Amino acid sequence: MEFGEMIDALIWLDEHFHMIRPLPDTMPTIDYILEKARAAVLRYGIQGLIIDPYNELDPNRSGGISETEHVSRLLTKIKRFAQHYDCHVWFVAHPRTQRGLGVGGGTESLPAPTMYDISGSAHFINKADNGVVVHRPLAGASVGQGDPFTVQLLVRKVSSQAFCALNLGVGSSGLEISNRAAA
């Protein structure tokens, strides 16, 4: 990339992406993030919000509610925000630690996680409209064990929308994409 292209890209990013950052030494609540996102919708006309990662949100639960109920309420707030402000929301949540290649002494490739593998609650799949897993099956692989740069995008849930399967293979040999519409 040439210097001029880099400057153009940085200007484009500055015009199209707005960061929501909590105050130093604080853990943001979902209410804090959604209030700042509401202001961004009204001020900048944002149409998409990425909350990343879930485990960086304030984990305190009011009234002694269970983690399952806490997650249910949190996801309900996010869905209501998305519907009210016509704003797509991507909520990034990582699965529990998996054992596999280079993790906990495992020697096999990592199995692809499901939405039920997200620590906290089955509500992550029950309440989500869509679920996509980004999976690196050979993360931590040694030379000769396969391509450690392989990435899989796995559609785990699509609710009441047109479905498109995307098989994306990213490795040291390049990029492979195949696309088919479901019947």
C-alpha beads as a LAMMPS data file, in Angstrom:
LAMMPS data file: protein, C-alpha beads

183 atoms
182 bonds

1 atom types
1 bond types

-500.0 500.0 xlo xhi
-500.0 500.0 ylo yhi
-500.0 500.0 zlo zhi

Masses

1 110.0

Atoms # bond

1 1 1 0.000 0.000 0.000
2 1 1 1.338 3.388 -0.906
3 1 1 1.379 6.268 1.568
4 1 1 -1.488 8.127 -0.151
5 1 1 -3.646 4.986 -0.120
6 1 1 -2.927 4.536 3.573
7 1 1 -3.989 8.131 4.296
8 1 1 -7.214 7.623 2.291
9 1 1 -7.903 4.412 4.205
10 1 1 -7.331 6.101 7.566
11 1 1 -9.683 8.949 6.606
12 1 1 -12.338 6.416 5.532
13 1 1 -11.968 4.506 8.812
14 1 1 -12.229 7.739 10.809
15 1 1 -15.446 8.675 8.962
16 1 1 -17.077 5.243 9.275
17 1 1 -15.960 3.830 12.644
18 1 1 -16.608 5.362 16.049
19 1 1 -15.105 3.810 19.153
20 1 1 -16.965 3.567 22.448
21 1 1 -14.454 3.354 25.232
22 1 1 -15.166 3.256 28.959
23 1 1 -13.384 5.461 31.436
24 1 1 -9.983 4.121 32.527
25 1 1 -10.094 1.472 35.249
26 1 1 -13.823 0.826 34.794
27 1 1 -15.728 -2.114 33.396
28 1 1 -18.534 -0.910 31.143
29 1 1 -22.076 -2.104 31.673
30 1 1 -24.333 -2.992 28.776
31 1 1 -26.446 0.058 29.679
32 1 1 -23.377 2.317 29.320
33 1 1 -22.498 0.851 25.915
34 1 1 -26.062 1.034 24.589
35 1 1 -26.461 4.640 25.770
36 1 1 -23.242 5.633 23.965
37 1 1 -24.380 3.643 20.913
38 1 1 -27.752 5.444 20.965
39 1 1 -25.898 8.762 20.895
40 1 1 -23.786 7.487 17.960
41 1 1 -26.951 6.484 16.065
42 1 1 -28.406 9.960 16.558
43 1 1 -25.164 11.900 15.984
44 1 1 -23.438 9.861 13.257
45 1 1 -26.215 7.653 11.878
46 1 1 -24.396 4.420 12.685
47 1 1 -26.083 1.296 11.373
48 1 1 -23.840 -1.301 13.003
49 1 1 -22.442 -1.897 16.464
50 1 1 -19.800 -4.414 17.499
51 1 1 -19.552 -5.259 21.193
52 1 1 -16.257 -7.060 21.725
53 1 1 -15.689 -8.979 23.911
54 1 1 -18.555 -10.051 26.163
55 1 1 -16.237 -11.054 29.015
56 1 1 -15.040 -7.431 29.349
57 1 1 -18.514 -6.242 30.387
58 1 1 -19.237 -5.635 34.055
59 1 1 -20.226 -9.086 35.391
60 1 1 -22.090 -7.793 38.462
61 1 1 -25.643 -9.081 38.639
62 1 1 -28.246 -7.096 40.520
63 1 1 -30.679 -8.715 42.917
64 1 1 -28.840 -12.030 43.123
65 1 1 -30.119 -13.246 39.740
66 1 1 -28.478 -16.252 38.131
67 1 1 -25.929 -15.893 35.343
68 1 1 -28.468 -17.414 32.948
69 1 1 -31.053 -14.754 33.815
70 1 1 -28.370 -12.030 33.632
71 1 1 -27.385 -13.134 30.117
72 1 1 -31.046 -13.344 29.096
73 1 1 -31.695 -9.766 30.225
74 1 1 -28.495 -8.499 28.613
75 1 1 -29.362 -10.081 25.246
76 1 1 -32.935 -8.756 25.473
77 1 1 -31.587 -5.210 25.936
78 1 1 -29.313 -5.631 22.929
79 1 1 -32.113 -6.974 20.722
80 1 1 -34.466 -4.150 21.733
81 1 1 -31.772 -1.584 20.950
82 1 1 -31.143 -3.147 17.537
83 1 1 -34.843 -3.212 16.662
84 1 1 -35.623 0.286 17.970
85 1 1 -32.675 1.998 16.261
86 1 1 -32.586 -0.226 13.151
87 1 1 -28.964 -1.002 13.948
88 1 1 -27.206 -4.329 13.402
89 1 1 -25.439 -5.530 16.548
90 1 1 -22.607 -8.052 16.526
91 1 1 -21.898 -9.408 19.962
92 1 1 -18.546 -11.177 20.283
93 1 1 -18.410 -13.934 22.892
94 1 1 -15.608 -16.449 23.197
95 1 1 -16.129 -20.151 23.955
96 1 1 -14.839 -21.859 27.039
97 1 1 -11.250 -23.072 26.732
98 1 1 -10.974 -26.051 24.429
99 1 1 -8.402 -28.802 24.575
100 1 1 -6.621 -29.595 21.402
101 1 1 -3.472 -28.900 19.476
102 1 1 -1.057 -27.088 21.762
103 1 1 -3.756 -26.418 24.395
104 1 1 -3.598 -28.345 27.648
105 1 1 -1.321 -30.965 26.133
106 1 1 -3.749 -31.946 23.378
107 1 1 -2.468 -33.337 20.106
108 1 1 -5.615 -33.299 17.950
109 1 1 -6.956 -30.399 15.945
110 1 1 -9.487 -28.329 17.846
111 1 1 -13.115 -29.286 17.222
112 1 1 -15.264 -26.406 16.019
113 1 1 -17.156 -24.897 18.942
114 1 1 -20.918 -24.531 18.945
115 1 1 -22.921 -21.615 20.279
116 1 1 -23.570 -23.732 23.384
117 1 1 -19.830 -23.605 24.123
118 1 1 -19.989 -19.905 24.987
119 1 1 -19.373 -19.576 28.679
120 1 1 -22.369 -18.221 30.525
121 1 1 -25.601 -19.436 29.036
122 1 1 -27.434 -21.315 26.301
123 1 1 -29.264 -18.040 25.702
124 1 1 -26.412 -17.056 23.375
125 1 1 -27.917 -19.407 20.788
126 1 1 -31.529 -19.318 21.975
127 1 1 -31.896 -15.528 21.721
128 1 1 -29.536 -14.783 18.840
129 1 1 -31.007 -14.130 15.407
130 1 1 -27.789 -15.291 13.786
131 1 1 -24.703 -17.066 15.010
132 1 1 -21.339 -17.263 13.284
133 1 1 -18.299 -19.075 14.643
134 1 1 -14.791 -18.042 13.602
135 1 1 -12.712 -21.166 14.140
136 1 1 -8.987 -21.869 13.846
137 1 1 -8.801 -25.672 13.963
138 1 1 -5.013 -25.844 13.906
139 1 1 -4.164 -22.907 16.154
140 1 1 -0.846 -23.671 17.802
141 1 1 0.104 -26.335 15.251
142 1 1 3.739 -27.182 14.766
143 1 1 5.434 -27.473 11.407
144 1 1 4.118 -30.542 9.608
145 1 1 0.846 -30.742 11.553
146 1 1 -1.149 -28.708 9.057
147 1 1 -1.614 -25.058 8.225
148 1 1 -1.925 -23.070 11.491
149 1 1 -3.346 -20.103 9.530
150 1 1 -6.479 -21.950 8.418
151 1 1 -9.656 -20.127 9.454
152 1 1 -13.215 -21.406 9.158
153 1 1 -16.346 -19.244 9.235
154 1 1 -19.203 -21.477 10.359
155 1 1 -22.806 -20.310 10.237
156 1 1 -24.418 -21.836 13.335
157 1 1 -27.803 -20.137 13.241
158 1 1 -29.879 -18.097 10.799
159 1 1 -33.386 -17.041 11.824
160 1 1 -36.111 -16.298 9.272
161 1 1 -33.851 -14.817 6.622
162 1 1 -32.440 -15.889 3.286
163 1 1 -29.579 -18.300 3.932
164 1 1 -26.221 -18.226 2.251
165 1 1 -23.493 -20.706 3.138
166 1 1 -19.966 -19.370 2.963
167 1 1 -17.008 -21.700 3.003
168 1 1 -13.924 -19.580 3.509
169 1 1 -10.516 -21.179 3.666
170 1 1 -7.650 -18.866 4.570
171 1 1 -4.238 -20.417 4.690
172 1 1 -0.679 -19.770 3.699
173 1 1 -1.557 -20.960 0.189
174 1 1 -4.235 -18.278 -0.282
175 1 1 -7.962 -17.757 -0.024
176 1 1 -10.707 -20.088 -1.177
177 1 1 -14.367 -19.071 -1.158
178 1 1 -17.330 -21.097 -2.268
179 1 1 -20.828 -19.758 -2.004
180 1 1 -24.145 -21.519 -2.449
181 1 1 -27.681 -20.443 -1.711
182 1 1 -29.735 -22.865 0.345
183 1 1 -32.928 -24.172 -1.207

Bonds

1 1 1 2
2 1 2 3
3 1 3 4
4 1 4 5
5 1 5 6
6 1 6 7
7 1 7 8
8 1 8 9
9 1 9 10
10 1 10 11
11 1 11 12
12 1 12 13
13 1 13 14
14 1 14 15
15 1 15 16
16 1 16 17
17 1 17 18
18 1 18 19
19 1 19 20
20 1 20 21
21 1 21 22
22 1 22 23
23 1 23 24
24 1 24 25
25 1 25 26
26 1 26 27
27 1 27 28
28 1 28 29
29 1 29 30
30 1 30 31
31 1 31 32
32 1 32 33
33 1 33 34
34 1 34 35
35 1 35 36
36 1 36 37
37 1 37 38
38 1 38 39
39 1 39 40
40 1 40 41
41 1 41 42
42 1 42 43
43 1 43 44
44 1 44 45
45 1 45 46
46 1 46 47
47 1 47 48
48 1 48 49
49 1 49 50
50 1 50 51
51 1 51 52
52 1 52 53
53 1 53 54
54 1 54 55
55 1 55 56
56 1 56 57
57 1 57 58
58 1 58 59
59 1 59 60
60 1 60 61
61 1 61 62
62 1 62 63
63 1 63 64
64 1 64 65
65 1 65 66
66 1 66 67
67 1 67 68
68 1 68 69
69 1 69 70
70 1 70 71
71 1 71 72
72 1 72 73
73 1 73 74
74 1 74 75
75 1 75 76
76 1 76 77
77 1 77 78
78 1 78 79
79 1 79 80
80 1 80 81
81 1 81 82
82 1 82 83
83 1 83 84
84 1 84 85
85 1 85 86
86 1 86 87
87 1 87 88
88 1 88 89
89 1 89 90
90 1 90 91
91 1 91 92
92 1 92 93
93 1 93 94
94 1 94 95
95 1 95 96
96 1 96 97
97 1 97 98
98 1 98 99
99 1 99 100
100 1 100 101
101 1 101 102
102 1 102 103
103 1 103 104
104 1 104 105
105 1 105 106
106 1 106 107
107 1 107 108
108 1 108 109
109 1 109 110
110 1 110 111
111 1 111 112
112 1 112 113
113 1 113 114
114 1 114 115
115 1 115 116
116 1 116 117
117 1 117 118
118 1 118 119
119 1 119 120
120 1 120 121
121 1 121 122
122 1 122 123
123 1 123 124
124 1 124 125
125 1 125 126
126 1 126 127
127 1 127 128
128 1 128 129
129 1 129 130
130 1 130 131
131 1 131 132
132 1 132 133
133 1 133 134
134 1 134 135
135 1 135 136
136 1 136 137
137 1 137 138
138 1 138 139
139 1 139 140
140 1 140 141
141 1 141 142
142 1 142 143
143 1 143 144
144 1 144 145
145 1 145 146
146 1 146 147
147 1 147 148
148 1 148 149
149 1 149 150
150 1 150 151
151 1 151 152
152 1 152 153
153 1 153 154
154 1 154 155
155 1 155 156
156 1 156 157
157 1 157 158
158 1 158 159
159 1 159 160
160 1 160 161
161 1 161 162
162 1 162 163
163 1 163 164
164 1 164 165
165 1 165 166
166 1 166 167
167 1 167 168
168 1 168 169
169 1 169 170
170 1 170 171
171 1 171 172
172 1 172 173
173 1 173 174
174 1 174 175
175 1 175 176
176 1 176 177
177 1 177 178
178 1 178 179
179 1 179 180
180 1 180 181
181 1 181 182
182 1 182 183
